[in-house]
Amino acid sequence: MREGPVTTGKDYVRGPDPGEPRDPRFNSHPVLSVVLADADAGYRDRVRSDLAPYGFAVVADAADAASAVEAALREAPELCLVSLDVPGGGLHALAEIARRLPATTVIALTVANVPEDLIAALRRGAGGYLLKEMKAIELAKVLRAAWNGEVAVSRALVPALVNEVRGEDGHTLRLPTARIELTPRQWEVAEALRDGLATDAIALRLGVSQVTVRRHVARLMHAMGAPNRRAAIEALRLYGNR
């Protein structure tokens, strides 16, 4: 049973306008499982119903940070959407989920573009930082891109992200140096990235699909704490020895 009405004071996620066609590209994609954490039950219901036609299944939802972590660990979804303002701390929840479920893409949800929050979320393992007010089809496209290894951020925040990735002199990349544990397959992908191969070339070298490569790259970026593919490649070239 739904907890109250679906519509909230502000419809952050909007469904398609009357007569707006569904994007046919979603029809051939696999359904991705989602755990959603937000304090507003109406918002959670609306996200669940609005994303369903685009190949997403919200398998669990939560109203606070502790419940979000519990649900994520239980379901091990492809995606976990965490509002930063959930009771108990959205940043704490997404950091714990990213640490314990490196194969899950964690996305921070917010009502405002705050560069400091973006950087904090990415440092804690988030694969993106998105506004709640996005239209459903736009959110679906960005979420699927994030699941494929892209960093999902608002265009307005790209300069802040670039400045953070650069060093104080504006050129040197800030790269992770801590030792991380990778599976043999992840090492193969890491070595291919370090060699400068594109996704299609990596797939050909390893004899797997491009989708599989993108998933390994996403997991590798989470494990390294790299905010984007370029940072991961630079880190591998400097520190990527078995």
C-alpha positions in Angstrom: 0.0 0.0 0.0 1.3 3.5 -0.8 2.2 5.8 2.0 0.1 8.9 1.1 -0.4 10.5 -2.3 2.1 10.1 -5.1 2.2 13.8 -5.8 4.3 15.9 -3.4 4.5 19.7 -2.9 7.0 19.7 -5.7 7.1 17.0 -8.4 10.9 16.6 -8.6 10.7 13.8 -11.1 8.2 14.5 -13.9 6.8 11.9 -16.2 6.4 12.4 -19.9 4.0 15.1 -21.2 0.7 13.8 -22.7 1.5 12.4 -26.1 5.2 12.4 -25.6 6.7 9.2 -27.2 8.8 6.8 -25.2 12.4 6.6 -26.3 12.5 3.3 -28.3 16.2 2.9 -27.4 15.1 1.8 -23.9 13.2 -1.2 -25.3 16.3 -3.2 -26.1 18.1 -2.5 -22.8 18.1 -4.9 -19.8 16.0 -3.9 -16.8 18.2 -2.4 -14.1 17.5 -2.9 -10.4 17.4 0.2 -8.2 17.4 0.9 -4.5 16.0 4.4 -3.8 16.6 6.4 -0.6 14.6 9.5 0.1 12.7 10.8 3.1 9.6 11.7 1.0 7.4 8.6 0.4 5.5 10.4 -2.3 8.7 11.2 -4.2 9.8 7.5 -3.9 6.5 6.3 -5.3 6.8 8.8 -8.2 10.3 7.8 -9.1 9.3 4.1 -9.0 6.4 4.6 -11.4 8.1 7.1 -13.7 11.3 5.1 -14.2 9.5 1.7 -14.8 8.7 2.3 -18.5 12.3 3.1 -19.2 13.8 -0.2 -18.0 14.3 0.4 -14.3 12.8 -1.6 -11.4 12.9 -0.1 -7.9 13.3 -3.3 -5.9 13.5 -1.5 -2.5 13.2 2.0 -1.0 14.3 3.6 2.2 13.5 6.7 4.2 16.8 7.1 6.0 20.5 6.3 5.7 20.6 3.2 7.8 17.7 1.6 5.9 19.3 2.6 2.6 22.5 0.7 3.5 20.5 -2.3 4.7 18.3 -2.4 1.6 21.3 -2.0 -0.7 23.2 -4.8 1.0 20.2 -7.1 0.8 19.3 -6.4 -2.8 22.8 -5.7 -4.3 21.2 -3.6 -7.1 22.8 -2.2 -10.2 22.0 1.3 -9.1 21.4 3.0 -5.8 19.9 6.5 -5.7 20.5 8.3 -2.4 19.1 11.8 -1.5 21.8 13.7 0.4 19.2 15.0 2.8 17.9 11.7 4.1 17.9 11.4 7.9 21.2 9.9 9.1 23.2 11.5 6.3 23.1 10.7 2.6 26.8 11.1 2.2 27.4 8.5 4.9 24.9 6.1 3.3 26.4 6.4 -0.2 29.9 6.0 1.1 29.0 2.8 2.9 27.2 1.4 0.0 30.0 2.2 -2.5 32.5 0.7 -0.2 30.7 -2.5 0.4 29.1 -2.9 -3.0 31.7 -1.8 -5.6 29.6 -3.3 -8.4 26.7 -1.0 -7.6 26.6 2.4 -9.2 25.6 4.9 -6.4 24.1 8.2 -7.4 23.6 11.2 -5.1 20.3 13.1 -5.5 19.9 16.7 -4.5 17.6 19.7 -4.8 20.4 22.2 -5.6 23.7 22.2 -7.4 26.3 22.7 -4.7 29.9 22.1 -5.9 31.1 21.1 -2.4 28.5 18.5 -2.2 29.4 17.1 -5.6 33.0 16.8 -4.7 32.2 15.2 -1.3 29.9 12.7 -3.0 32.4 11.7 -5.7 35.1 11.3 -3.1 32.9 8.9 -1.2 32.4 6.7 -4.3 29.3 8.2 -6.0 29.1 7.7 -9.7 27.0 10.9 -10.2 25.3 13.9 -8.6 21.8 14.7 -10.0 19.0 17.1 -9.4 15.7 15.6 -8.3 13.8 17.9 -10.7 15.0 16.0 -13.9 12.4 14.8 -16.2 11.9 11.0 -16.1 13.2 10.2 -19.5 16.3 12.4 -19.0 17.0 10.8 -15.6 16.7 7.4 -17.2 19.2 8.2 -19.9 21.7 9.6 -17.4 21.3 6.7 -15.0 21.9 4.2 -17.7 25.0 6.1 -18.8 26.2 6.2 -15.2 25.7 2.4 -15.0 27.9 2.1 -18.1 30.7 3.9 -16.4 30.1 7.6 -17.2 30.1 10.2 -14.4 26.7 11.7 -14.2 26.8 15.4 -13.2 25.1 18.6 -14.2 26.8 20.6 -16.9 26.9 23.6 -14.5 29.1 21.6 -12.2 31.6 20.3 -14.7 34.0 23.3 -14.1 34.1 22.5 -10.3 34.8 18.9 -11.1 37.6 19.7 -13.5 39.2 22.1 -11.0 39.1 19.4 -8.3 40.7 16.8 -10.5 43.5 19.2 -11.4 46.2 20.0 -8.8 46.8 23.4 -7.3 48.9 24.4 -10.4 45.9 23.6 -12.6 47.6 20.8 -14.4 48.6 18.0 -12.2 45.9 15.4 -11.5 45.1 14.4 -8.0 45.3 10.6 -8.2 44.6 7.8 -5.7 47.7 6.1 -4.4 46.3 3.6 -1.9 46.6 -0.1 -2.7 43.4 -1.7 -3.9 42.5 -5.3 -4.6 41.3 -6.3 -8.0 40.0 -9.5 -9.6 42.1 -11.1 -12.4 39.5 -9.8 -14.9 39.6 -6.3 -13.5 43.4 -6.4 -13.8 43.0 -7.3 -17.5 40.7 -4.4 -18.0 43.0 -2.1 -16.0 46.0 -3.1 -18.1 44.0 -2.5 -21.3 43.0 1.0 -20.1 46.6 1.8 -19.1 47.5 0.8 -22.7 45.1 3.4 -24.0 42.6 1.0 -25.5 39.0 2.2 -26.1 36.0 0.1 -25.0 35.6 -1.7 -28.3 39.3 -2.6 -28.4 39.2 -3.9 -24.9 36.2 -6.0 -25.7 38.0 -7.5 -28.7 41.2 -8.2 -26.7 39.3 -10.0 -23.9 36.7 -11.7 -26.0 33.7 -10.1 -24.1 31.0 -7.6 -24.9 31.4 -3.9 -24.7 28.7 -3.8 -22.0 30.8 -6.2 -19.9 33.8 -3.9 -20.4 31.8 -0.9 -19.3 30.7 -2.7 -16.2 34.2 -3.7 -15.3 35.4 -0.1 -15.9 32.7 1.2 -13.6 33.7 -1.2 -10.9 37.3 -0.4 -11.3 36.6 3.4 -11.0 34.6 2.7 -7.8 37.4 0.6 -6.4 40.0 3.3 -7.2 37.9 6.2 -6.1 38.4 7.8 -9.5 35.9 10.5 -10.5 36.1 9.7 -14.2 37.7 7.4 -16.7 40.6 9.8 -17.5 41.6 10.0 -13.8 41.5 6.2 -13.6 43.8 5.9 -16.6 46.2 8.4 -15.3 46.3 6.7 -11.9 46.9 3.3 -13.6 49.8 4.6 -15.6 51.4 6.0 -12.5 50.5 3.4 -9.9 49.0 0.5 -11.7 51.4 -2.3 -11.0 50.2 -5.7 -9.8 
